[in-house]
């Protein structure tokens, strides 16, 4: 199981990225929302949709869920 976070600050295209703690792009301080622990990034993306309409997985740490 892995912890996942979603960035409160959207990307220029309006999507909010989902990250794992070891990611160099993990949002700092209050810029992230802890989503919980999941076995797959896709499950974390579904959880992130309860906070933001447009979400994507970070291409570095959650590449399987990256939309771009």
N, CA, C and O atoms as a GROMACS GRO file, in nm:
protein
  272
    1UNK      N    1   0.086  -0.119   0.000
    1UNK     CA    2   0.000   0.000   0.000
    1UNK      C    3   0.089   0.124   0.000
    1UNK      O    4   0.196   0.126   0.061
    2UNK      N    5   0.044   0.224  -0.068
    2UNK     CA    6   0.120   0.349  -0.084
    2UNK      C    7   0.030   0.467  -0.046
    2UNK      O    8  -0.090   0.466  -0.074
    3UNK      N    9   0.088   0.566   0.019
    3UNK     CA   10   0.016   0.690   0.048
    3UNK      C   11   0.013   0.775  -0.079
    3UNK      O   12   0.109   0.774  -0.156
    4UNK      N   13  -0.096   0.847  -0.100
    4UNK     CA   14  -0.110   0.935  -0.216
    4UNK      C   15  -0.160   1.072  -0.171
    4UNK      O   16  -0.235   1.084  -0.074
    5UNK      N   17  -0.117   1.173  -0.244
    5UNK     CA   18  -0.155   1.312  -0.219
    5UNK      C   19  -0.197   1.376  -0.350
    5UNK      O   20  -0.148   1.339  -0.457
    6UNK      N   21  -0.288   1.473  -0.343
    6UNK     CA   22  -0.325   1.550  -0.461
    6UNK      C   23  -0.286   1.696  -0.436
    6UNK      O   24  -0.307   1.750  -0.327
    7UNK      N   25  -0.230   1.758  -0.537
    7UNK     CA   26  -0.188   1.897  -0.529
    7UNK      C   27  -0.310   1.989  -0.538
    7UNK      O   28  -0.392   1.974  -0.629
    8UNK      N   29  -0.320   2.083  -0.445
    8UNK     CA   30  -0.430   2.180  -0.447
    8UNK      C   31  -0.414   2.280  -0.562
    8UNK      O   32  -0.512   2.337  -0.610
    9UNK      N   33  -0.290   2.302  -0.603
    9UNK     CA   34  -0.262   2.397  -0.710
    9UNK      C   35  -0.270   2.325  -0.845
    9UNK      O   36  -0.197   2.229  -0.866
   10UNK      N   37  -0.357   2.368  -0.935
   10UNK     CA   38  -0.370   2.300  -1.063
   10UNK      C   39  -0.253   2.328  -1.156
   10UNK      O   40  -0.183   2.429  -1.144
   11UNK      N   41  -0.233   2.237  -1.250
   11UNK     CA   42  -0.139   2.258  -1.359
   11UNK      C   43  -0.197   2.365  -1.452
   11UNK      O   44  -0.314   2.400  -1.438
   12UNK      N   45  -0.118   2.418  -1.545
   12UNK     CA   46  -0.171   2.518  -1.638
   12UNK      C   47  -0.296   2.473  -1.715
   12UNK      O   48  -0.377   2.555  -1.755
   13UNK      N   49  -0.310   2.341  -1.735
   13UNK     CA   50  -0.428   2.290  -1.807
   13UNK      C   51  -0.549   2.268  -1.716
   13UNK      O   52  -0.654   2.222  -1.761
   14UNK      N   53  -0.535   2.301  -1.586
   14UNK     CA   54  -0.646   2.290  -1.493
   14UNK      C   55  -0.655   2.160  -1.416
   14UNK      O   56  -0.741   2.145  -1.330
   15UNK      N   57  -0.567   2.064  -1.447
   15UNK     CA   58  -0.569   1.935  -1.376
   15UNK      C   59  -0.488   1.943  -1.247
   15UNK      O   60  -0.391   2.018  -1.237
   16UNK      N   61  -0.530   1.865  -1.149
   16UNK     CA   62  -0.460   1.854  -1.021
   16UNK      C   63  -0.387   1.720  -1.020
   16UNK      O   64  -0.447   1.615  -1.043
   17UNK      N   65  -0.256   1.724  -0.993
   17UNK     CA   66  -0.174   1.603  -1.000
   17UNK      C   67  -0.176   1.524  -0.869
   17UNK      O   68  -0.178   1.581  -0.760
   18UNK      N   69  -0.175   1.392  -0.885
   18UNK     CA   70  -0.166   1.299  -0.772
   18UNK      C   71  -0.022   1.251  -0.762
   18UNK      O   72   0.041   1.218  -0.863
   19UNK      N   73   0.031   1.247  -0.638
   19UNK     CA   74   0.171   1.211  -0.613
   19UNK      C   75   0.184   1.111  -0.497
   19UNK      O   76   0.092   1.095  -0.417
   20UNK      N   77   0.300   1.046  -0.492
   20UNK     CA   78   0.338   0.963  -0.377
   20UNK      C   79   0.443   1.041  -0.297
   20UNK      O   80   0.505   1.133  -0.351
   21UNK      N   81   0.465   1.007  -0.169
   21UNK     CA   82   0.556   1.085  -0.084
   21UNK      C   83   0.699   1.096  -0.135
   21UNK      O   84   0.764   1.198  -0.111
   22UNK      N   85   0.750   0.996  -0.204
   22UNK     CA   86   0.890   1.000  -0.249
   22UNK      C   87   0.911   1.088  -0.372
   22UNK      O   88   1.026   1.110  -0.413
   23UNK      N   89   0.805   1.138  -0.432
   23UNK     CA   90   0.813   1.215  -0.556
   23UNK      C   91   0.878   1.352  -0.533
   23UNK      O   92   0.849   1.420  -0.434
   24UNK      N   93   0.966   1.390  -0.624
   24UNK     CA   94   1.029   1.522  -0.614
   24UNK      C   95   0.930   1.635  -0.641
   24UNK      O   96   0.957   1.750  -0.609
   25UNK      N   97   0.814   1.603  -0.700
   25UNK     CA   98   0.712   1.702  -0.729
   25UNK      C   99   0.598   1.703  -0.627
   25UNK      O  100   0.496   1.769  -0.647
   26UNK      N  101   0.615   1.630  -0.517
   26UNK     CA  102   0.515   1.629  -0.410
   26UNK      C  103   0.491   1.772  -0.363
   26UNK      O  104   0.586   1.844  -0.335
   27UNK      N  105   0.366   1.815  -0.353
   27UNK     CA  106   0.338   1.952  -0.308
   27UNK      C  107   0.387   1.973  -0.165
   27UNK      O  108   0.379   1.884  -0.080
   28UNK      N  109   0.437   2.093  -0.140
   28UNK     CA  110   0.492   2.125  -0.008
   28UNK      C  111   0.385   2.186   0.082
   28UNK      O  112   0.291   2.251   0.037
   29UNK      N  113   0.403   2.162   0.211
   29UNK     CA  114   0.318   2.225   0.312
   29UNK      C  115   0.170   2.200   0.293
   29UNK      O  116   0.127   2.086   0.278
   30UNK      N  117   0.094   2.308   0.294
   30UNK     CA  118  -0.052   2.300   0.284
   30UNK      C  119  -0.102   2.289   0.140
   30UNK      O  120  -0.223   2.297   0.116
   31UNK      N  121  -0.012   2.272   0.043
   31UNK     CA  122  -0.053   2.264  -0.097
   31UNK      C  123  -0.100   2.125  -0.139
   31UNK      O  124  -0.140   2.106  -0.254
   32UNK      N  125  -0.095   2.029  -0.048
   32UNK     CA  126  -0.138   1.894  -0.081
   32UNK      C  127  -0.247   1.843   0.012
   32UNK      O  128  -0.259   1.886   0.126
   33UNK      N  129  -0.327   1.752  -0.041
   33UNK     CA  130  -0.432   1.685   0.038
   33UNK      C  131  -0.399   1.537   0.041
   33UNK      O  132  -0.383   1.474  -0.064
   34UNK      N  133  -0.388   1.481   0.161
   34UNK     CA  134  -0.364   1.337   0.173
   34UNK      C  135  -0.490   1.263   0.133
   34UNK      O  136  -0.597   1.287   0.188
   35UNK      N  137  -0.476   1.174   0.036
   35UNK     CA  138  -0.591   1.100  -0.014
   35UNK      C  139  -0.612   0.968   0.059
   35UNK      O  140  -0.724   0.916   0.061
   36UNK      N  141  -0.507   0.915   0.120
   36UNK     CA  142  -0.515   0.786   0.187
   36UNK      C  143  -0.412   0.690   0.130
   36UNK      O  144  -0.321   0.730   0.057
   37UNK      N  145  -0.428   0.562   0.162
   37UNK     CA  146  -0.338   0.459   0.111
   37UNK      C  147  -0.414   0.371   0.013
   37UNK      O  148  -0.529   0.332   0.036
   38UNK      N  149  -0.347   0.340  -0.097
   38UNK     CA  150  -0.407   0.261  -0.204
   38UNK      C  151  -0.304   0.166  -0.262
   38UNK      O  152  -0.184   0.190  -0.250
   39UNK      N  153  -0.350   0.060  -0.325
   39UNK     CA  154  -0.258  -0.032  -0.391
   39UNK      C  155  -0.227   0.013  -0.533
   39UNK      O  156  -0.124  -0.026  -0.589
   40UNK      N  157  -0.315   0.095  -0.592
   40UNK     CA  158  -0.294   0.140  -0.730
   40UNK      C  159  -0.318   0.290  -0.742
   40UNK      O  160  -0.401   0.348  -0.672
   41UNK      N  161  -0.244   0.351  -0.832
   41UNK     CA  162  -0.261   0.494  -0.858
   41UNK      C  163  -0.402   0.524  -0.907
   41UNK      O  164  -0.459   0.628  -0.874
   42UNK      N  165  -0.459   0.434  -0.985
   42UNK     CA  166  -0.594   0.457  -1.038
   42UNK      C  167  -0.697   0.472  -0.926
   42UNK      O  168  -0.792   0.549  -0.939
   43UNK      N  169  -0.677   0.400  -0.816
   43UNK     CA  170  -0.767   0.415  -0.702
   43UNK      C  171  -0.750   0.552  -0.635
   43UNK      O  172  -0.847   0.613  -0.592
   44UNK      N  173  -0.625   0.598  -0.628
   44UNK     CA  174  -0.598   0.731  -0.572
   44UNK      C  175  -0.658   0.840  -0.660
   44UNK      O  176  -0.708   0.941  -0.610
   45UNK      N  177  -0.654   0.820  -0.791
   45UNK     CA  178  -0.714   0.917  -0.883
   45UNK      C  179  -0.864   0.928  -0.861
   45UNK      O  180  -0.920   1.037  -0.863
   46UNK      N  181  -0.929   0.815  -0.838
   46UNK     CA  182  -1.073   0.817  -0.810
   46UNK      C  183  -1.101   0.894  -0.681
   46UNK      O  184  -1.197   0.970  -0.674
   47UNK      N  185  -1.016   0.874  -0.580
   47UNK     CA  186  -1.033   0.946  -0.453
   47UNK      C  187  -1.012   1.096  -0.474
   47UNK      O  188  -1.081   1.178  -0.413
   48UNK      N  189  -0.916   1.132  -0.558
   48UNK     CA  190  -0.887   1.274  -0.584
   48UNK      C  191  -1.005   1.343  -0.651
   48UNK      O  192  -1.024   1.464  -0.634
   49UNK      N  193  -1.085   1.268  -0.726
   49UNK     CA  194  -1.201   1.326  -0.795
   49UNK      C  195  -1.308   1.373  -0.697
   49UNK      O  196  -1.398   1.448  -0.734
   50UNK      N  197  -1.299   1.329  -0.572
   50UNK     CA  198  -1.394   1.379  -0.472
   50UNK      C  199  -1.354   1.520  -0.426
   50UNK      O  200  -1.433   1.590  -0.363
   51UNK      N  201  -1.231   1.562  -0.460
   51UNK     CA  202  -1.183   1.697  -0.426
   51UNK      C  203  -1.182   1.791  -0.546
   51UNK      O  204  -1.213   1.909  -0.534
   52UNK      N  205  -1.147   1.736  -0.663
   52UNK     CA  206  -1.133   1.817  -0.784
   52UNK      C  207  -1.191   1.741  -0.903
   52UNK      O  208  -1.179   1.619  -0.912
   53UNK      N  209  -1.253   1.814  -0.994
   53UNK     CA  210  -1.314   1.751  -1.112
   53UNK      C  211  -1.208   1.696  -1.207
   53UNK      O  212  -1.224   1.587  -1.262
   54UNK      N  213  -1.101   1.772  -1.228
   54UNK     CA  214  -0.997   1.732  -1.324
   54UNK      C  215  -0.871   1.691  -1.250
   54UNK      O  216  -0.807   1.774  -1.185
   55UNK      N  217  -0.835   1.563  -1.258
   55UNK     CA  218  -0.716   1.510  -1.191
   55UNK      C  219  -0.636   1.426  -1.289
   55UNK      O  220  -0.688   1.375  -1.389
   56UNK      N  221  -0.507   1.412  -1.259
   56UNK     CA  222  -0.417   1.328  -1.338
   56UNK      C  223  -0.308   1.275  -1.247
   56UNK      O  224  -0.280   1.334  -1.143
   57UNK      N  225  -0.247   1.166  -1.285
   57UNK     CA  226  -0.134   1.113  -1.211
   57UNK      C  227  -0.007   1.182  -1.255
   57UNK      O  228   0.010   1.212  -1.373
   58UNK      N  229   0.083   1.207  -1.162
   58UNK     CA  230   0.213   1.266  -1.194
   58UNK      C  231   0.287   1.172  -1.289
   58UNK      O  232   0.290   1.051  -1.266
   59UNK      N  233   0.346   1.226  -1.396
   59UNK     CA  234   0.415   1.140  -1.492
   59UNK      C  235   0.543   1.080  -1.435
   59UNK      O  236   0.596   0.985  -1.491
   60UNK      N  237   0.594   1.134  -1.324
   60UNK     CA  238   0.714   1.081  -1.260
   60UNK      C  239   0.682   0.967  -1.165
   60UNK      O  240   0.747   0.863  -1.169
   61UNK      N  241   0.582   0.985  -1.079
   61UNK     CA  242   0.556   0.886  -0.974
   61UNK      C  243   0.426   0.807  -0.991
   61UNK      O  244   0.405   0.708  -0.922
   62UNK      N  245   0.340   0.851  -1.081
   62UNK     CA  246   0.210   0.786  -1.099
   62UNK      C  247   0.179   0.783  -1.248
   62UNK      O  248   0.067   0.813  -1.292
   63UNK      N  249   0.280   0.745  -1.325
   63UNK     CA  250   0.273   0.753  -1.471
   63UNK      C  251   0.156   0.681  -1.534
   63UNK      O  252   0.104   0.725  -1.636
   64UNK      N  253   0.114   0.571  -1.473
   64UNK     CA  254   0.001   0.496  -1.530
   64UNK      C  255  -0.127   0.578  -1.529
   64UNK      O  256  -0.219   0.551  -1.607
   65UNK      N  257  -0.133   0.679  -1.442
   65UNK     CA  258  -0.254   0.762  -1.434
   65UNK      C  259  -0.240   0.897  -1.501
   65UNK      O  260  -0.330   0.980  -1.493
   66UNK      N  261  -0.123   0.920  -1.568
   66UNK     CA  262  -0.099   1.051  -1.630
   66UNK      C  263  -0.179   1.064  -1.758
   66UNK      O  264  -0.178   0.974  -1.843
   67UNK      N  265  -0.249   1.176  -1.773
   67UNK     CA  266  -0.337   1.194  -1.888
   67UNK      C  267  -0.267   1.255  -2.009
   67UNK      O  268  -0.320   1.249  -2.120
   68UNK      N  269  -0.150   1.315  -1.989
   68UNK     CA  270  -0.083   1.383  -2.100
   68UNK      C  271   0.023   1.300  -2.155
   68UNK      O  272   0.090   1.341  -2.250
   0.00000   0.00000   0.00000
